[in-house]
Amino acid sequence: MADQVPLLDLRRQYEPLRQEILDAIARVCDRQRFILGAEVEALERELAEYLGVRHAVAVSSGTDALLVALTALGVGPGDEVVTTAFSFFATASTVARLGARPVFVDIDPVTFNIDPDALDAAITPRTKAIVPVHLFGLSADMDLIADSARRASVPIVEDAAQAIGATFKGRALGTLGAFGCFSFYPTKNLGAFGDAGLVVTGDDGRRDMLRSLRQHGMTAPYVHDSIGGNFRMDEIQAAVLRVKLPHLDGWSEARRRNAARYRSLFDAGGVADALVLPSEVPERRHIFNQFVVRTPRRDDLRAHLAARGVGSEIYYPRPLHLQPCFASLGHRQGDFPHAERAAAEVLALPVYPELTAHEQERVAGAIAEFVRTSVAASR
Ligand SMILES: *Cc1c(COP(=O)(O)O)cnc(C)c1O
């Protein structure tokens, strides 16, 4: 079909940067230094400055960022880590991989983020960390989460994988807890050409620990104080990310503009009542890694859009507490009703920066048609 509107089209971002990116990759090839060299060091400086945090440590993926941060806090067998029931799998799998127990909390259905009012009840003397996720690019309620964390003397590890450049009361997400974890998976707002991630911290000792853990727990040549792993970011990925970073704020602005444009198109198309649109919360700058709407007729809407060449995706169709691999935690359907309902109703629409007004009109038109025909059908 000629005029498909894909959920994401990375080529449109790549094309204007193509020569610059190829030159950056060539620089690495010419140097023949592939691991922990000048590109990674420069990227760490640039990202720390961008985020306004003391230290940034580049790692191999967002998953490994979480794993390294939780390891640095000493999370292990017998410990509990409190987190949301509605997120990407890695938020909870990293806890379980360390032998600890993920303790899930339901979400606030307005923001899709961890319900801060349910936090205190989930914290026990075994709680080693709280991992809020800033899902889809919107901050969790960091004031109330910080209050709970302080009362219990438990550190916060922010899963900011989807939220680079988003803020809470003017401060960059990822810089509000003991550690902030980011992903540069290609579909994230700052995407590498493969896997890459980042951990940030304001503490010098924690920075040293992260650097050691990403390199097999090494503290001096071939002396291993702890058991880390190979969690290093490649020079080539760092070189690509350095070309992209100066554009990140512009891309986030474009995503916000597209989100605003959807709102007015949906208003004009009379579908605003049939769909729940993503919330914007005062003092939380949303960077729309995803523009997620909800409707009880989600699967029908998705099929309708697909038939008209409009891409969409379900993030995420199954909440974490109902994943087969966590069956031993003993959860059942009904334990976290808001997370379960979100999993049944959410749909992500195209919102990437290069999306054109015309394409958004097509998406909105297709949705308006769906709403009209389904209202007519139910009469
Ligand atoms: C993408 C993502 C991760 C994992 O990042 P990878 O780079 O894919 O390993 C973790 N948490 C959340 C919320 C994510 O969206």
The ligand as a Tripos MOL2 file, in Angstrom:
@<TRIPOS>MOLECULE
LIG
   15    15     1     0     0
SMALL
NO_CHARGES

@<TRIPOS>ATOM
      1 C1         13.1540   -0.8030   26.8230 C.3       1 LIG1
      2 C2         12.9110   -0.9450   28.2780 C.ar      1 LIG1
      3 C3         13.7830   -1.6340   29.1190 C.ar      1 LIG1
      4 C4         14.9290   -2.4700   28.6230 C.3       1 LIG1
      5 O1         15.8170   -1.8100   27.7860 O.3       1 LIG1
      6 P1         16.6580   -2.6510   26.7080 P.3       1 LIG1
      7 O2         17.6370   -1.6370   26.2150 O.co2     1 LIG1
      8 O3         15.7130   -3.1200   25.6600 O.co2     1 LIG1
      9 O4         17.3250   -3.7690   27.4090 O.co2     1 LIG1
     10 C5         13.5180   -1.6500   30.4850 C.ar      1 LIG1
     11 N1         12.4450   -1.0290   30.9870 N.ar      1 LIG1
     12 C6         11.5680   -0.3780   30.2120 C.ar      1 LIG1
     13 C7         10.3930    0.2980   30.8460 C.3       1 LIG1
     14 C8         11.7550   -0.3320   28.8260 C.ar      1 LIG1
     15 O5         10.8620    0.3030   28.0600 O.3       1 LIG1
@<TRIPOS>BOND
     1     1     2 1
     2     2     3 ar
     3     2    14 ar
     4     3     4 1
     5     3    10 ar
     6     4     5 1
     7     5     6 1
     8     6     7 2
     9     6     8 1
    10     6     9 1
    11    10    11 ar
    12    11    12 ar
    13    12    13 1
    14    12    14 ar
    15    14    15 1
@<TRIPOS>SUBSTRUCTURE
     1 LIG1         1 GROUP 0 **** ****
